[in-house]
Amino acid sequence: MAHINIEVSAMMKNISLWFVLGLMVSAPAAAAMNVFSCEPEWAELVRELGGDKVSVTSATTALQDPHRVEARPSLIAKVRKADLVICSGAELEVGWLPMLLRQAGNGAVMPGRDGYIEVATLVDRLDIPKTLDRSDGDVHASGNPHVHLDPRNILAISHVVMRRLVMLDSANAVFYQQRQRDFAERWQQAILRWQLQGAQLKGVRVVVHHQDWAYLFQWLGVEIAGTLEPKPGLPTTAGHVVELKNTLAKSPARMIVHAAYQSDRAAQRMSQLSGIPVVVLPYTVGGDDKSVDLFTLFDVTLQRLTGDSR
């Protein structure tokens, strides 16, 4: 009888063990944090820091003008499910983001809450106007919003994004902290490489389509010789093209730069009139088939600006 009791006891222990193991195998993995990014650069930064702990969607692609986006129902649905919203801010998305937030009704990701990050507020902004006048074109009251094109800004922003991920998902705090340390180390090394590569650009004069490049060119010491837009956000006119051509005849520029998402018509026309070559830059992640992450975005940008064909 004792022998039977021992066998029954052993059998019950095995059944209990398999039951526990079965629960462990069948238990669903912890759901990834849902992050809604307004632009591809911030989506990619969150992926760098969050790895498989985050599920990230971007409202725009590199081939879209982030100033002009339709507040589609699909985007509203994504904001409604988001744990974190991260956007450039400084009025870049003023024409569509407020409507998304309002329609989504997700109080956790409204401005001022822990689930909302406006990255332009985290760095020193350029081009903050002293006065506002609509006759000056599409001027941003809070300054130039294209802050991602100075890689030093991305490093500073990465610290804040990491801390916000930790705040919202404390169970994975160590994971996020380690990812940010690893990213920061690789990013600082890359900045040194890009600075050496871009040293030859200091003092070079370029024509730009829009003031997307203020942060990039301030960092590199590049001078903006003129813009294809007569005023920010306004289309190029024949009169402005002639005026700019005359200016460039007196003070030449090395290249005409425009972003992948911008039409090349004005740039090509100016190139025909002036003989200055056109250079297309990716502007953000996905702007061409080589700019697949933040590192390659700057690799490609520096290669195009310096004429390095590697």
N, C-alpha and C positions, 0 to 999 in steps of 0.2 A: 504493500500500500504506500509506503514511504517512497519507493521507486517511482510509482505512478505520479505521486504529488510533485516530485522533482521534475519529471518530464513535462507535466502540465505547467508548472511554474516557468520552466525554460521556454515552452511554447508561447506563453503569454508575453514573456519578455521580448521574444522575437517579433511577435505580432505588434507590440507597442513600438519597437524600434522601426519596423517597416512603415507603420502608420506615421510616425514622426518624419521619417525620410520622405514619405510620400507627400506630406504637407509641405516640406521644404522644396521639393522638386516642382510641385504644382502651384506653389504660391507665386503670384505675379510679381515681377520686378517692380521696384519703386518707379513711379511715373516720372519721366523727365520733366524738368521745369519748362514751361512754354514761354518763349521769348519772341516778342514782336519787334522787329527792327524797321525803322523807316527807310534806311539805306543799306546797301550791301556791305559797306566798310564796317559798320557797327555789328551787322550780323556775323561777319567773319571774326571780329574781335571777340564776340561772345563765344563763338565756337572754339577759338583758341583757348579761352579761359575755362569754358564749361565742359568741353569734351562730350562724352556720351551722357552727361547729366543734364544736358539741355536739348530742347528741340526748338530750332530757330527758323523763323520765316522772315523774309524781307518784303516790304511793301513795294519796293521798286527794284529795277535791274539797272545795270550800268548803261544800258541803252535807252533809258528813260530820263527825262528832265525831272529831277526831284522837286522842282518848284511847282510842277503841274501834273498832278496825279488825280485820277478819278476815285472818289470814295466809294468803291464798289461794295456790294453786300458781302462778298467773300472776305474782304479785308475787315469789315465790321465784325464778322463772325470770329476771325482770328484774334482781334483785339479783345473780344468778349471772353475768350478762353485764356488770354495771356496772364502770366504771373508777373511779367516784366515787359515794359515798353521802353525802347531806347531809340532816341532820335537826335538829329543834329541840333534842332532848335534854331534860335536867332531868326525866326520867321521864315526859315527855309520851307517848312511844311504848312505855313499858315493857311494856305488855300484848301487844305484837305484834312489835315490831322485833327483839328478841333471837331470836325463833323464825325470822324471815325470814333473819337473818344465819347462824344455825346451820344451817338447812336448805339454804341456798344454797351453803355450802362455799367461798365466795370469800374467801380469806385476804387479798387486797389491800384489801378494804373493811371489814375488821374494826376495831373501836375501837382506837385507838392507831396505826393504819397511815396512810400518806399518803392512801389512798383513802377516808378517813372523816372527816367534819366534823360535830361537834356544836356548833351555833352558840351555844347558851346559855352555853357555857363561854367565849365570846369577849367577853362584855359583863358589866357589873355586873347581878346578878339581884336582884329584889325578893322580898319575902315568904319569905325563907329562915327556916324555923322554928327556934326555939331548942331545942325538944324535939319528939320525934315520939311521937304517940299515935294509934292507929287510930281511937279514939273521936272524933277531931277531923275525921273524914271523909277525903276523897282529898287528902291534903296531900303536896306534892312536897318531898322532903328537900333537893333541890338548888335550891329556890326556884321562883318563878313561871316557867313555860316560854314564855309568850306574848310573847317578846321582840321580835317583828317589829312590834308596834304602837307602838313608839317609833321614828320614822323615823331618828333619830340612830344607833340601833343598826344599822339596815340599812346605813348608810354605813360604819360601822366594820367590819361583817361583810364588806362587798363587797371590802375590801382583802385580807382573808384568803382569801376564795374565789378572787380573781384570782391570788394567789400560788400557791395549790394547783393551779389550772388550768395555770399556767406550769410548775410542778414535774412534773406528769403528762404534759404535752404541750409540751415545750420548743420544738418546731419552730414553734409558733404563739405564742411568748411575746410578741412585739411586738404582735400582734393583740389578745391579751387585755389587755395593759397599756393600749393605746390605748382599748379599749372601757371599761375601768374608769375611766380619766380622764374620758372623755366622760360616763359615767353619774354620776360623783361631781359633776361641774360642774352637770349638770342637776338632780341630787338636792338639792344644797345650795341652789340657787335656789328649788326647790320647798318646801324646809323653811322658808325665810324667808317665802314666801307663805302657807303653812299656819299659821305662828306668828301672822302678822298677822290672818289670818282667825279663828283660834281664840282670840285675846286676850279676846274677849267671854265666853268660857266659864270664865274663871278664877273659882273660888269657887262655880260652879254645882254643885248637889247632884243626883245621879242615883242611881237604883236599878238594879242590874245583876242579870242571871240568875246568872252565874258570874264568877269573878275573871279572866276573859279580858282585861279592860281596864285592868289595873293600870298597865302601861307607858304606854298612851295617855293615861290620865287624869293620871298624874303629870306627864307632859310638858306637858299643857294646863292643869294646875292645877285640874282638876275633882275634886270631893269625892264619894266613894262613900257614899251615905246608908244603904245596906243591900243585901242580896242576896236573891234569890228562893230560892236554895238555903239551907236552914237550916245546912248545913255543906258544904264543897266536895265536889261530886260526888254529893250526896244529893238525892233528889227533894223538891220542895216539899210541905209538909204544910198542912192546913187551919189547924192551930194556929199555925204559923209565919206564915202569911198574915195572920191576925188580929193577931198580935203586931207584925208589920211595919206593918200599917195604923195601929195605934195610935201607933207611933213616928213615922210620917210625918205624922200629924195634928198632932203637936207641932212637928216640924221638917220641913216640906214639901220635896219634891224637884221638879225641873222636868220630868223624864222618866224613863221606865222603858226600859232598854236591853237588848236581847238580840241574839245573833248569828243570822245567816241559817240556820245549821245547827241551831239550838235550837228546840224546840217553843214556840209562842207562848201556850200555854194558861195558864201561870202568870202571864205578863206581862199578858195580857188580863184575867184575873181580878182581879189587883191594880189594874189600871186602872179596872175597873168599881167597885171598892170605894173607891178613893181619888180618882178623877177625874184622875189623872196620865196624860198621853198616852204611848203606846208608840212607841219609835223602834227600827227594825230596822237594824242595821249589817252590812255585808258580811263583816266580820272578816278575810277574806283574798281573794286574787284569785279572781274567779269567783263571789263571793257574791251578785252581781246582774248584770244584763246590761250595766251601765255600768262595773263594776270589772274591766276586762280586763287590767290590768297593775298594777304597784306604784304608779305615779303616780295612776292613776284610782282605785285603792283608797283612797288618802288624800283625793283630791278628793271622792269620794262621802261618805266618813266625815265630813269637816268640814262638808260641805253639809248632811248630815242632822242633825248635832249643833247647828248654828247656825240651822237652819230656812231656809237659803238654798235656794230652789227652782230655781236655775239648772241 
